[in-house]
């Protein structure tokens, strides 16, 4: 069981790595084009809202509700019944998302006023920042249709994942990055407002991702004509699971929107600094956390359908161990090397030293929550695979309310950095509640062997941190170097840190490539 999960996880991680690397290239191009000024703030804002809704309708809540039900159908129903379910789900979800997309395009000024209240107030009072409100309203009309295309892309990806075809959906985001990079290089320089060209890149990326999935659905004989099926038994089950999951799985996204809302009242550049730091956070989160969560959800769903509680616990244990093994050093490296990474990746064109310093502060704050974000991705499927969406919703609401309180307490003394700290704190609370719930329900609990494993990983990560702190040059040296010197030094530090981490693991008896789940005894 673990060998198959490892293989699937490696496939998803490899495809995700390609996507994340291109995502960093995309952000480098955008930073060079717009820096962290007004244009960048508005573009990131216009891109964030449809991405938030994507997590609700597509990759987040929908996938968590759809995959367990589709897995159940594939284990217990005929091929015709499976195709009927897919047809009813695609037709019902498609109509709802079409309506939401149409409303979003028409009501873009209202959405901008709601989530960018600071800009709206400035526009209402005739202040200079009011131009952000007008520009964001226009760009949102261009980026919002991305929601429609990515919803069907995510639906296709969920179908393929339940059939073990993980590589396709993991590779698909590459096309969005390519489309935005192409728009930044070829279209934006031709326009008076370069950020408009980036918005069209988002639109084109959605179209390409949608079309890319179709041949693979045909090969799986899963491309069917959509049908309306609101009262269909399978659809009813999915929507009952999905409605509470809208909150449970998307708490971090809601928190990020709250950050955007408050940041619109702060100094210009706040949204951009948070964005660039969040993008670096998303790299290890997607490469490890989301990749592991992607492969264990179908596996957990099968264990639940077959009523194999021991295998279910083993799969949970494997996911938790894998996340800690990869997440702890990633978190430590992100915090210690925050400024060097931002210097190498983004300091060029309109993105200066001050932007590096400001973005590094929020990256450190976000970085402290990386392991919590990753644990949420692994622990939440423990509920969704058992078709329990109410419990994580309860925990998600608690975390979201806590984040609001943390924001109010921390935002004004610490500015945008306080928002990042609040997000990390609420993620830690959410992860703690999710594990506590699984423990109390006797679904999964940490055994003695896993606790020893965690202690060993912490030791290896701390030694890695000590080495990096000793070897990392002062920031003045980094700024004096050329780009190639910075890049070489950063790669060398990462390699040295990873080598020490792996060496310590081997010395204390951990073989990462042989990681196996352990049943609690």
N, C-alpha and C positions, 0 to 999 in steps of 0.2 A: 504493500500500500504506500509506504513512504517513498519507495523508489520511483513509483509512478508520479507521485506528487512533486518530488524533486525535479524529475524530468520536465513535467508541465510547468513548474515554477521557473526553471531555467529558460524554457522557450519564451514564456511571457516576459521574463526579465530581459532577455536578449532583444526581443522586439521593442520592449519599452525603452531600453537603452538607446536604440537608434532614434526613437521618437524624442526622448528627453534631450539627447545631444543636439538634434535639430532644433528642439525648443530653445535650448540655450543659444544656438546660433541665431535663431529668430530674435531673441531678446537682445543679443549683442547688436544686431542690425537696427532694431528699433531704438535702442539706447543711443547709438551713433547718430541716428536720424533726428531724434527728438529730445534726448537727455531726460531730465526729470522736471520739465517745465509744464506750462499750461497744456500744450498739445498732448504730451504724454499722459497727464492726469486725465484728460477727457477721453482719450482712446482707451485707456485701461478701464475707465468707468463704463464706457459703452460696450466693452467686451465682457465685463464682469456680470452684468445682469442676465443676458441670455445664457452665460455659462452656469450661473446659479440655478436658473430654471432647468437647464440641461441635467443637473444633478438630481432635480426633483422628478422630472418626467422621464429621464432616460437612464443614465448610468447609475444613479443612486437608488432612490426609493423603488423605482419601477423594477430594476434588475433584481433587487433584493426580494421583491414579491414574486416576480415572474419566474425566476430560475427554479426555486423550489417546486412550484406548481408544474412547470414544464417537465422537470425531472420526474415528478410523480406520474405524469401522463406517459412519459417515455418508459417508465418501469411497469406500468399497469394497464395502459390503453393500447388500442390498435393504431396503425399508421394514419388511417383516415381520421380518427378522433384527434390525433396530434395535429394534423394539418388543419382541421376545423378550429382547434383552439388558437393556432397561430393566426388564422384568418380573422377570427373574431377579435382577438387582442389587437392586431394591427389596425383593423377597421375602427374599433372603438377608440383606441389611443390616438390614432391618426386624426379622427374628427375633432377630438378634444384639443389636441395640440395645434391643429389648423386654426381653431377658434382663438386659442390663446395667442398664437402668432399674429393673427390679424388684429386682435385687440392691442397687442404690444406695439405694432407698427403705428397704428392710428393714435394710440394714447402715449406715445413716447415722451411728450412733454410732461405728462402727469407722472410717469415713472421716474423721469429725471428729477422732478420736483420732490418726489417722495424719497428717493435714495440719495439725491444730491441737494439736500435742503439748503445747505450753506450757499450754493450757487444760485438757487432759486431766490433766496432772500436778497442776494446781491443784485440779481436781475430786477426784482420787484422794486428795489430802492434806487435803481439806476446806477449802481456802482460798476466799477471796471470788471470785477469778477463775473458779472452777469453774462458776459460773452461766453463763459464756460457753459452756462445753462443752455444757451441757444445752440452752440456747437454740439453739445452732448445729445440734445434732443434730435438733431439731424442725424448724427452718427448712429444713434440707437435704431433709427428706422432702417439703416443698412445692415446692421449686425444682428438684429432680432430674428430675421428668417433663418439664421444659423440653427436656432432651436428646432425648427421643423425637420431639417435634414439630419441633425445629429440624433434626434429622437429615434428615427427609423434606423439610423446607423447602429445605435445602441441596442435596439430591438434585435437586429440581425446578429450583432455580436453576442447577445445573450443566448440566442438559438445555437450559434456555432460553438460557444463555450460549453453548453450542456452536452454537446456531441464530441467534446475533446479537441475541437479546432481552435485552440487558444491563440495561435500565432496571428491569425487574420485580424481579429479585433484589436490585438495589442499593437499591430503594425499600422493600423488605419490612421491614428493621429498624425503620422508622419506627413500625410497629405495636407493637413491644416498648416503645419509649420512651413512646408514648401510653398504653399499658396501665399502666406503672409510674407515670407522672405522675398518671393518673386514680386509681390506688390510693392514692397519697400524699395526694391532695387530698380524696377522698371516703371512702375506706375506713379508712386508717390513723388519722385523728383519732377514729374511733368505737371503736377497740380499745385495750385496756389496754397492749398492746405494739405500737406503731405499725409496728415492723419486720416483724411478721407480715403486715400488710397489703401491704407492699412485696413480700414473698415470693409472695403470691397474685397480685400484679401481674405478676411474672415468669412465673408459670404461665399466666395469661390471655394474655400477649403471645405465648407459644409457640403456643398454640391458634390465635390470630388469624393469625399469620404462615403457619401450615400451611394454613389454609383459603383464604387470599388467593391462593395459588399455583394452586389447582385449576382455575379457569376458563382460565388461560393454558395449562396443560397440555392441556386439552380442545381449545383452539383449535389447538394444534400437533399434535393427534392423538397425544399422548405419554402420556395417562393410561391405564394398563393395569393389569390385575389382577396383583398381586404373586405370584411363584412362587418356590419354593425351588430354588436352582440352584448349590449349592456347587461341584459338579464341572463346571458349564458352562464351555466354553472361554473365553468373555469374562469371566465372573466369576473364573475361576482366574487369568487374566492380571491383572485388577484387584487381586485380593487379594495376588498376589505383588508387585505394584508398591506396594500400600498398606502392607503390613506394615513394610518398612523406612522408608517415608515417615512412619510414625507418629512416629518420632524426628526425621527430617530437617526436616519442615516445622513441627514443634511445639516446637522447642527453646526459643524465647522464652517459650512458655506454661509449659513445664516449669520454666524458670528463675523465672517469676513465682510458681509454686507453692512452689518452694524458698524464695523470699523470704517468702511467707506463713508457711511452716513456722518459719523463724527469727524472723520478726517476732512470732509468737505468744509468744515468750520475752521480747520487748522491752516497753518502756513502752506503756501503753494509748494508742491513737491511732496507733501505727506503721502498722498495716494500712490505716487510713483515709487517712493522709497519703500513703502510697504509692499508694492507689487514686485519690485526686483528682489527683495529679500524673500518674499513668499515663493517666487519662481525657483530660487535656489533650494528652498525647503522642499518644494514639490519634486525635485529631481530624485533624492533618495526615497522619498515617500512613494513615488510612482514605481521606482525601480525595484523596491523591496516590499514595502507594505501593501500597496495595491496589487502588485503581481501575486503575492502570496494569498491575499484575500480572494483574488479572482479564481485561483485554482482550488481553494478549499471549499468554497460555497457549494459547487456541484457535488463535491465529494461528501461533504457533511449532509447534503440533502439526500443523497443515496443511502447513507448510513441511517438516517432517520426513517426513510421509507422502509428499509429492511429491518428496522427495530434493533440495530446492532449498537447498543450503548457503549460497549467497550471500544469498538472501532471509532465511534463518534468522539470519545474522549481522547483516543490516540491521535486522531486527526487534529483536534484542538491543540493538543500538546505540541505536536509537530509545528503547527503554525505559530504558536507562541514562542517556542524555542528559536525558530528561524528568524522571527522578527527581532528578538532580543540579540541574537548573534550578529545580525547585520545592522540593526538599528542603533545600538549603543555606540559603536565606533563611528557610524555616520553622524550621529548627533554630536559626539565629541569633536570630530573633525570640522563640522560645520561651524561650531562655536569658536574654536581656536583659530581657524583659518578664514574667518569671515571677511576681514579686510583684504587679505591677499587674493581670495577668490573674486571678490567684486572688482578689485584693481585689474586683474587679468582679463576678466570677462567683459567688463562694461566701461572702463575708464578710457574713453576716446570720444572724439567728436564733441557733442553737447553734454556729455556725462563727465563731470570733473571730480577733483579730489574731495570737495565738500560733499558731493553726492555719494561718493564711496563711503565717507565717514558716517553720514546720516543713514544710509541704507544698511551699513554694517551693524549699527546699533539695533535696528529692528530685526536684523537677521539673527543676532545673538539671542534676542528675546524670543523669536519664533523657534530658534533651534532648541531651546530648552524644552519645547513641547513636542519635538519630532517623534520621540519614542511613544509618547501618549497618542499622537495621531495614528501611528502605525499599529499600536495595540487596539485602538478602536476598530480599525479595518479588519482585524483578525477576530476580535471578540464579538463584534456585532453579528457576523454570520452564524455564531453559535445559537443565536435566537432566531434569525430569519430562516435558517435551514429547518428549524422545528416549527416554522410557520407561526412564530410568536413575534408579532411586531409591537404589541402594546407595551411590553416591559422596556425595551430600549427607547421607546418614545417617552416614557415617564422619565427615564434617566436623561434623555436628550433635552427635555424641557427644563429639568433642573439645571443642567449644564448651561443652557442658553440664558436662563434668567440670571444665573451666577455670572455669566460673561457680561451681561448688561450692568450688573452691580460693579464688577471689577472695572469695566470701562469707565463708569462714572467716577470711581475712586482714583483711577490711575491716569486717565486721559489728560487731565488738565495740569497736574504736576509734572508728568513725564511726556506729554504730547503724544505723537504717533507711536513712540516706543511703548508707552503705557498700553496702547491698544494691542500691540503684539504680545506684551506680557499677559494681558487679560485673556487673550485667545489661548495661549499656552496653559494658563491656569485652569480654564474651563475644560480644555481637552484632558488634562490630568484627572480632573474630577469625573468626567464622563467615562474614561477608561477604568477608573477605580470602581465606579458604580456598576459597569458592565461585568467586570470580573466578580464583584461581590454577589451580583445576581445569579451568575452561573454557579458560583460556589454554594449559595444558599439553596438553589434548586437541585443540587447534587448532579449537575450536568458535567461540570468540569472543575477540578480544583488542583492547585499545584501540589505535586508530590515532593518528597524529600530529595529525590534525585534531580528534579528540575530546579529546585531551590539551590542546590549545590552547583548545578550548571550555570545558573544566573550569577552566583557569586564569583565563579571563575571568569565569566565574561566581563564582569565589572572590573575585576583585577586587571585583566588584559587591556581593557579600555583606558583605565587610569594610567597605566604605564605608558600607553601610547600618547596620552595627553602630555605627560611629563616630558617625553622625548620631543614632541612638537613644540612645546613652550620653550624648550632649551635651544632647538635648532632654528626656530623662526626668526628672521632678521627684523629689525625695527622698521616701522612704517616709512621712515625717511629713506631707508635704503631701497625699499620697493619702488617708491616714486622716482628715485634717481635712475633706476634701471630702464632699459629698453623693454618693449613688449616681449621680445623673444627671451630675454633674461628673466623677466617675471614669470613667464609661462614655464620655462625650464625649472626654475626654483620651486614653483608651486607643485609641478609634477613630481619633482624629487622629494619634496616634503610628504606628499600623499603616499608615494611609494615606500618611503622609509617608515612612515607611520603604519601603513598596512602590513609591511614586512614584520615589524616588531609585534604587532597585534597577533598575526598568524603564528609567529614563533612562540609567543607566550602561550597561546592556546594549545599548541602542540606539546609544549613542555609540561603543561598541567593536565594533559590527557584528553583534550577535546579535538576530535577530528571533524572539522566542519563538513567535509564531503560524505561523512558517514552518519550524519545527524539522523537519529531515529526517534520516533515518538515513544514515550514511556508511559505505561499505564500506571496510574496512582495505586499504590499498594497500601 
